[in-house]
């Protein structure tokens, strides 16, 4: 019988079994090679059906979120690199061809052609992964990530800017507020700007911070006045005081203290780390813009003074004994702290924030004579405490400027993007292992026109991986 | 494997070694590719899980014995009912009938030597083991308190070991997918010649329908729990409303799997019941084709009704109405089955053996469970009954009362076949009654208190519900003790049970032609395919020993059968292949000449193998005659 003609025509093959040249890879619970091949083929088709359903949920999620938030999709897809996506598409389509060719080579018993085809397919799979690696690392570098980690830098000009996480230059007018941790999670803003109300767009306040040398003097009514001796502006971030004042040391307060603690609206103030502001020193800041509802209340400019690392003082410079509850009493010495129920009246869910303040005892009695002489405190961007800005590709930065501010929840696009391409990438990676295995077996000469099921099944698997990418590429990269 | 078993064959005594003793030692079990051994290991795993899940159920019921705190606090209670649900659903009733009993019996019922992919079968089993371990290790890692449904957003916030559990469910899902895939291929490609689609036992049909759902629905659960896991550690936001995600999307995905999962549980049970009712009524199953079609149509409909779990989740009114209407359509195939079972019983020669008792209690329980499902499918009524004990009672009637009762029936029915031992019939009947009464005592009161507003999953309750909860708890203990006794006497039967004959119940399907217990490749000779569910020529020669005594006029012609092709000596195979090489087409039925039909006269006496067959593989010698009497074999087994 015309063995080769049969084999080449696809499924109709394997009659050599009856003539005695049985492949050693025909398992004995099958009738013959044909039976084994048919079973495997049906099995792989079922597996592919399973794969389609496995991906289907992600396609449904894509459609659903696209339907509800088209603005996110049309904004965010511009971040994707069409060139790289197109290269990958071409690579995968070509590898599907070589995979199909490998099947034919196996059917025609062309060992060299088989090895070549498998090797090329394998190379294409690896190329795909390398391209994907560059795409992913670029996104990680620029914080174009999923969900809350979407935090790209959008510069409004040449100024060096910081995000709230202190880890990228740039500016973004909309700041995402994470209710769970009560922290701003994304967005960049100018180093000296503070955002009094993250729920409103834009930045509402400016903050100037200075490091001061001086001393507090008490008059006979026990009223305090600060006698300033030196002042030096420092560049510091303005952040949520409740969260940023906390230092890792300290112990939890008694339950009664925690219960007594009143909610405090997150006023903004400079996050002056111990490295910035020295023990025994003071710092002062001045905010303009609407005030937080601290005890003083009211609108207008807001001056405040605080002592570096003096946990007894509240944010507005008052002593603990006068009343704000969010810092523990330091009379106990080291490690006071208090649990604050963070439950303000500004539509935010409550959450517990553990405040731990390290008390270092009374401040040093004599300040340094001339603090400005101390060059170590000439702080600038990039110093410890204020993290260095990552270098930023000017070209991309320009593109970003033209895109304008991102819509809310832009991270959702990248959730879908990373879920779909990530899962697809895992399938490609699995394909790499499969083709390595096939390559080894092909070199050993395991495959004959009588037994080439694994090649055929791997090729089918590879086609579906390719097919899924052919859907992903336009859906994610091309459609506006 | 082939060489190993050939050795055994050559040394072999007159009696084939059965699958239990063909090889020995722990390792021979751990790396076995034999479907019966894998099924038996599944069975043990499932029985252990059943005890674990049952213990949690009893703890839940104990806590609810009195209002307020009875034995544990609220948080612990949440963990109890969650672990009860998760263990029972994912580890017991989903794999129960298909993976354990189906694995053991389905290939034999098909007359096949094994499943299509034995290595994949073993892989499925180990995936099940890994998944089971992951679910159970949540207990030392903080338990699980989300309910087995893992609804977001709570499952994103819960401090318990949700991540381990979801990854466990992911792994279990793939165990289920591979089992389904394996069974589908086996049923498609390993049916013997002469067994068309409508000559398959209904149990095989049911497993076929189940496998479709396992392959097509489970991947959606897989991706869903995968997304949930990623959401938990990377906060991608897909199900988190504070990040723009949609928690209801999780419910849609979850029920897209979990509604078919309910049918993955119940359809194999229905298949088993079809077998039991036919055998123990000695009547062909009424409306065979309808029952077969209804299994498949249930499988297909199961993909279209997931929204009825979400009537109050805020989905659109139109969607509610469509899902409600589709839900009612599920009643049609279910009712077809029940009517056909009852019609089969009518004027049947009913023998109330233990499996039959389970089958009959299944009929009653499933009818109640199915009809109360209609209450919940009605939109207006569901608003009232949603998340009450009415729902709890309804799904326990279907998932526990129907599926586990059918599982127990099937276990008793096939136990003699795959263990070679009879169990204690008196204890069996007693426990069957205990299960039926205990079950109804547990869950009937729950319908009442559910309709009066008792919400599900509550730790505390109003005093007016006390009596119902107490009845329910008492029933649960009757049920638990009965089921535990079943496990105990079945295990004891390995040692003390008397040897089982080849066909203790008068069953007509192929597994009763296989030796008891079956040898490695199931049949010592190719089984003879008789008319399905025809009991006319089956005679009870002594108690619990049935034999086929063919009537003279209906004697099937002497057919040598060309047997399992690969069981033949190579020379003979070659000769045969040469004989039909020309014009041989793979689509012709002769391409897989495993078993020759006997009911028709299109026989092909191609060869008459004789004693020279010693070189053939063990357990698969070639037949010489259609149906020799088996007395001697059964005598010394």
Interface residues (C-beta under 8 A of the other chain):
Chain A: X1 X11 X12 X15 X17 X18 X19 X20 X27 X28 X29 X30 X31 X32 X34 X35 X38 X39 X42 X43 X46 X47 X49 X50 X51 X53 X54 X55 X56 X57 X58 X60 X61 X64 X65 X69 X72 X146 X147 X148 X149 X178 X179 X180 X408 X409 X411 X412 X415 X416 X418 X419 X423
Chain B: X1 X2 X113 X114 X116 X117 X118 X120 X177 X181 X182 X184 X185 X188 X189 X190 X215 X216 X217 X218 X219 X220 X222 X223 X224 X227 X230 X234 X235 X236 X237 X238 X240 X242 X243 X244 X245 X246 X249 X252 X253 X256 X521 X564 X565 X566 X570 X573 X574 X576 X577 X578 X581 X582 X584 X586 X591 X592 X593 X594 X617
